[in-house]
Amino acid sequence: MRIRISFFVLLILVCNFTFAKSEPSVFYKGNHPFIKYTGRVDFSDPEKPKFWASGTYLEIKFSGTYFNLIINDQMLYGNVLNYLEIKVDDQPAYRIQLKGKENIISLAKNLSKGTHTIIICKNTEPDNGYVQILGIECSKLLKPAPQQKRKMEFIGDSITCGTGSDESGVKCKSGQWYDQHNAYSAYGPVTARSLNARWQLSSVSGIGLIKSCCNKKTVMPQIYDKINMAQDTIAWDFKRYQADVVTVCLGQNDGIQDSTQFVNSYINFASKLREYYPKAKLIFLSSPMADTELKAVMVKYITAVKNQLYLKGDKNIGTYIFAKQYHQGCDGHPTVAEHQEIALELSKYIKKTLNW
């Protein structure tokens, strides 16, 4: 049966999935003001918001003993399925895969009576297609607590997406190319949570600054201002999220390039970021995956970028070089454990630099 948009049809469907029959069963549309989204979300169909980017997440506060999610998956090519990360209260986060285009999922049941919180995070990246929130079901949706004042953005490639990091369900070289994606546990969100900040990931696997890999025809400066970065479509309004800190982790897919071309392109991109974020601290990162040769080149690149921007009068800039190579995950990517180490390095630098 295809899920209809009608509130009443949805309500009938989801009532069958309620685990606490004695409790109220209330359906709330995906654009309810108490549902807080962080990330590049498309609200062109207001009641059915959708998003592509890794790490985009919802924060919800509710009362009752259960929580159900009604969500659509774009299901690209008829078989590409997205993963989500779910965290209820202080319980360990857990990872689920959507099962089809239309999904009604019990995310929590048999909870204690009272108030609870839940985070729902897209673990897979733009190339996996969008997910679309039709609504939620619980006993009562509550007004959320104020969101963190600090806001961070992490620009990058597959490393930033959390690609190839999580073998808890499917081992490397098995399953599909996205089965080990875990954006929630990638270095960006881990860093943000350790600093009591919100996060936004602007990242696509294979993307480069001037040259992408893997037959990708776009580069980051071209797609950066879009909601659907994979397809370079739907303009993003930067006023919706003004980050305090923006990190840039690009260069792994470019490899060693002509230094003048790379540095000039980086400066142009950084100057554009400054237009979008007049007050943000811009931090240029080396690649955590880089081998010794690439790391040495990238140090020269980002140092030159910082120095030239300093000369132009922009001193709200920093650089950070990771201490070692992190590459024990699938296809040479960092593992979940290594992302924790990367985040620890970066968090220490940001705490010291911004006095957070």
C-alpha positions in Angstrom: 0.0 0.0 0.0 1.4 3.4 -0.9 1.5 6.0 1.9 -0.8 8.9 1.1 -0.2 12.5 2.2 -3.6 12.7 4.0 -3.2 13.2 7.7 -6.1 10.8 8.4 -4.7 8.0 6.2 -1.3 8.3 7.8 -2.9 8.3 11.2 -4.7 5.1 10.5 -1.5 3.5 9.3 0.7 4.5 12.1 -1.8 3.6 14.8 -1.2 0.0 13.9 2.4 0.4 14.9 1.7 1.9 18.3 3.2 -0.1 21.1 1.5 1.6 24.0 -2.2 1.1 23.3 -3.3 2.9 26.5 -1.5 6.1 25.4 -2.6 8.7 23.0 -1.5 8.1 19.4 -0.9 11.4 17.8 0.5 12.1 14.3 2.6 15.2 13.7 3.6 16.4 10.3 7.2 16.7 9.3 7.2 20.4 9.4 5.8 20.8 12.9 7.7 23.7 14.6 8.7 21.5 17.5 10.7 19.3 15.2 14.2 20.9 14.9 16.3 20.3 11.8 20.0 21.1 11.4 21.5 20.9 8.0 20.6 21.8 4.4 16.9 20.8 4.3 14.6 21.4 1.3 11.2 22.8 2.5 9.8 23.5 -1.0 7.1 21.0 -0.1 6.6 22.4 3.4 4.8 19.4 4.9 7.4 16.9 3.6 10.9 18.3 4.1 13.7 16.3 2.5 17.5 16.3 2.6 20.5 14.7 1.0 23.5 15.7 3.0 25.4 13.4 5.4 24.9 14.3 9.0 21.7 16.3 8.6 19.7 15.6 11.7 16.4 16.2 13.6 16.1 16.8 17.4 12.8 16.0 19.0 11.4 16.1 22.5 8.4 14.0 23.4 6.5 12.3 26.2 5.3 8.7 26.3 6.8 5.3 26.0 7.1 4.9 22.2 8.2 6.9 19.1 7.5 6.1 15.4 9.0 7.7 12.3 7.2 7.9 8.9 9.9 8.5 6.3 10.4 8.1 2.5 13.6 7.1 0.9 14.3 8.3 -2.7 15.7 4.8 -3.3 17.9 5.7 -6.2 18.0 3.3 -9.1 15.4 1.2 -7.2 17.9 -0.4 -4.8 20.1 2.3 -3.0 18.9 2.5 0.6 19.9 5.1 3.1 21.1 4.5 6.7 20.1 6.5 9.7 21.6 6.9 13.2 19.2 7.0 16.1 19.9 8.2 19.6 17.3 8.1 22.3 18.0 9.9 25.6 21.4 8.9 26.9 21.2 5.4 25.4 23.9 4.4 22.9 23.2 5.5 19.4 22.2 2.8 17.0 22.2 2.5 13.2 19.4 1.3 11.0 18.9 0.9 7.2 15.7 2.0 5.5 13.9 -0.9 3.8 12.1 0.7 0.9 10.6 3.8 -0.6 8.1 4.1 2.2 8.9 3.3 5.8 7.0 3.4 9.2 9.6 2.6 11.8 9.5 2.1 15.5 12.5 3.9 16.8 11.7 3.6 20.5 9.3 1.4 22.5 8.8 0.4 26.2 10.4 3.6 27.4 9.7 4.8 30.9 6.8 7.2 31.2 7.8 10.8 31.0 9.9 13.1 28.8 12.4 11.8 26.3 14.6 13.2 23.5 15.5 11.6 20.2 18.1 12.5 17.5 17.6 11.2 13.9 20.7 11.6 11.7 21.2 10.7 8.1 24.3 8.5 8.0 24.6 8.2 4.2 25.7 10.9 1.8 24.2 12.9 -1.0 25.0 10.3 -3.6 22.6 7.9 -1.8 19.6 10.3 -2.6 17.3 12.1 -0.3 15.2 11.0 2.7 11.9 12.8 3.2 10.2 13.2 6.6 6.4 12.7 6.4 5.9 12.8 10.1 6.2 11.2 13.5 3.9 9.5 15.9 4.1 9.7 19.7 1.9 10.3 22.7 2.8 14.0 22.8 5.3 16.2 21.0 6.9 18.7 23.3 8.5 22.1 22.9 12.2 21.5 22.5 14.9 22.8 24.7 16.9 25.7 23.2 19.5 24.4 20.6 23.2 24.9 21.2 24.3 28.5 20.5 27.6 27.3 18.9 27.4 26.2 15.3 30.0 24.4 13.2 30.3 23.4 9.6 32.6 20.8 8.1 33.4 21.0 4.4 35.0 18.0 2.8 34.9 14.7 0.9 34.3 11.1 1.8 36.3 11.4 5.0 34.0 14.1 6.3 31.0 12.0 5.2 32.1 9.1 7.4 32.5 6.8 4.4 34.0 3.4 5.0 34.2 3.8 8.8 31.6 1.4 10.3 31.9 -2.3 9.8 29.5 -3.2 12.6 26.9 -4.4 10.2 28.7 -5.2 6.9 32.4 -5.8 6.6 34.6 -4.0 4.1 34.5 -5.5 0.6 31.0 -6.8 1.3 27.6 -5.5 0.6 27.1 -2.1 -1.2 29.6 0.8 -1.3 27.6 2.8 1.3 27.0 0.0 3.8 29.8 1.3 6.1 28.8 5.0 6.1 28.4 6.5 9.5 28.2 10.3 9.4 27.0 10.6 13.0 30.3 9.1 14.2 32.5 11.0 11.7 35.0 13.5 13.1 32.8 16.5 12.4 29.7 15.6 14.5 32.0 14.0 17.2 34.0 17.3 17.4 30.8 19.4 17.5 29.2 17.3 20.3 32.4 17.5 22.4 32.3 21.3 22.1 28.5 21.5 22.8 27.9 22.8 19.2 25.5 22.0 16.4 27.0 20.6 13.2 26.5 20.7 9.5 28.4 18.6 7.0 28.9 19.9 3.5 30.6 16.9 2.0 30.5 14.6 -1.0 32.6 11.5 -1.6 35.2 11.9 -4.3 35.0 15.7 -4.4 38.0 17.8 -4.8 38.9 21.5 -4.8 40.1 21.6 -8.5 40.0 17.9 -9.4 37.6 15.2 -8.2 38.1 11.5 -8.4 35.9 8.6 -9.4 34.4 10.1 -12.6 32.8 12.9 -10.6 32.3 15.9 -12.9 31.9 18.6 -10.3 34.3 20.2 -7.7 33.4 21.6 -4.3 33.4 25.4 -5.2 30.9 24.6 -7.9 28.4 22.7 -5.8 29.0 24.3 -2.4 26.0 26.6 -2.5 23.4 23.9 -3.1 21.2 21.8 -0.9 21.5 18.7 -3.2 25.3 18.8 -3.7 25.4 15.5 -5.5 23.3 16.9 -8.4 24.3 20.6 -8.0 20.7 21.6 -7.6 18.5 23.7 -5.2 20.1 26.9 -3.9 20.9 27.0 -0.2 20.2 30.1 1.8 23.2 30.7 4.0 21.2 33.0 6.3 19.5 29.9 7.7 22.7 28.7 9.3 25.6 31.0 10.2 28.4 28.9 11.5 30.9 30.1 14.1 33.6 27.7 12.9 34.0 26.4 9.3 36.6 23.7 8.6 37.8 22.8 5.1 39.2 19.3 4.5 39.9 19.1 0.8 42.8 17.9 -1.3 42.8 14.1 -0.8 41.0 13.5 -4.1 43.0 16.3 -5.9 46.3 14.7 -5.0 49.5 16.6 -5.9 48.6 19.4 -8.3 50.2 22.5 -9.7 50.8 24.5 -6.5 49.9 27.9 -8.0 46.6 26.7 -9.5 45.6 24.8 -6.3 46.5 27.7 -3.9 44.8 30.3 -6.1 41.6 28.2 -6.3 41.7 27.6 -2.5 42.0 31.3 -1.9 39.1 32.0 -4.2 37.0 29.4 -2.4 38.0 30.8 1.0 37.1 34.3 -0.1 33.7 33.0 -1.1 33.3 31.4 2.3 34.1 34.7 3.9 31.3 36.3 2.0 28.9 33.6 3.3 30.3 33.7 6.8 31.6 37.2 7.7 32.3 36.3 11.3 33.3 32.6 11.2 36.7 31.2 12.1 37.9 29.5 8.9 40.2 26.5 9.6 42.0 24.8 6.8 42.8 21.1 7.5 45.2 18.6 6.1 43.7 15.3 5.0 43.7 12.7 7.8 44.1 10.1 5.1 47.1 11.7 3.4 50.3 9.7 3.0 53.6 11.3 3.8 54.1 12.8 0.4 50.7 14.3 0.0 50.7 15.6 3.6 53.9 17.5 3.0 52.5 19.1 -0.1 49.2 20.0 1.6 51.0 21.6 4.5 52.7 23.9 1.9 49.4 24.6 0.2 47.3 25.5 3.2 50.1 27.5 4.8 50.4 29.6 1.6 46.6 30.1 1.5 46.6 31.3 5.1 49.6 33.6 4.6 48.1 35.2 1.5 44.7 35.8 3.1 46.5 37.3 6.1 48.2 39.8 3.7 44.7 40.6 2.3 43.6 41.5 5.8 41.6 38.4 6.8 43.2 37.1 10.1 40.2 35.1 11.3 41.8 32.0 9.8 43.6 29.0 11.2 45.3 25.8 9.9 45.6 22.4 11.5 47.8 19.5 10.4 46.8 16.1 11.7 49.4 14.2 13.6 49.3 11.0 11.7 47.6 9.1 8.9 44.2 7.5 9.7 43.4 4.8 7.2 42.4 1.5 8.8 38.8 1.5 7.5 37.4 0.5 4.2 39.4 1.6 1.1 41.8 3.4 3.3 39.3 5.6 5.1 39.4 6.2 8.8 37.5 3.8 11.1 34.9 5.0 13.6 37.6 4.7 16.3 40.0 6.7 14.2 37.4 9.4 13.7 37.3 9.7 17.5 41.0 10.3 17.4 40.7 12.9 14.6 38.0 14.6 16.5 40.1 14.7 19.7 42.9 16.4 17.8 40.6 18.9 16.2 38.6 19.6 19.4 41.8 20.4 21.4 42.9 22.8 18.7 39.6 24.6 18.5 39.3 24.8 22.3 42.7 26.5 22.5 42.2 28.7 19.5 38.6 30.0 20.3 38.8 29.6 24.0 35.7 27.3 24.0 
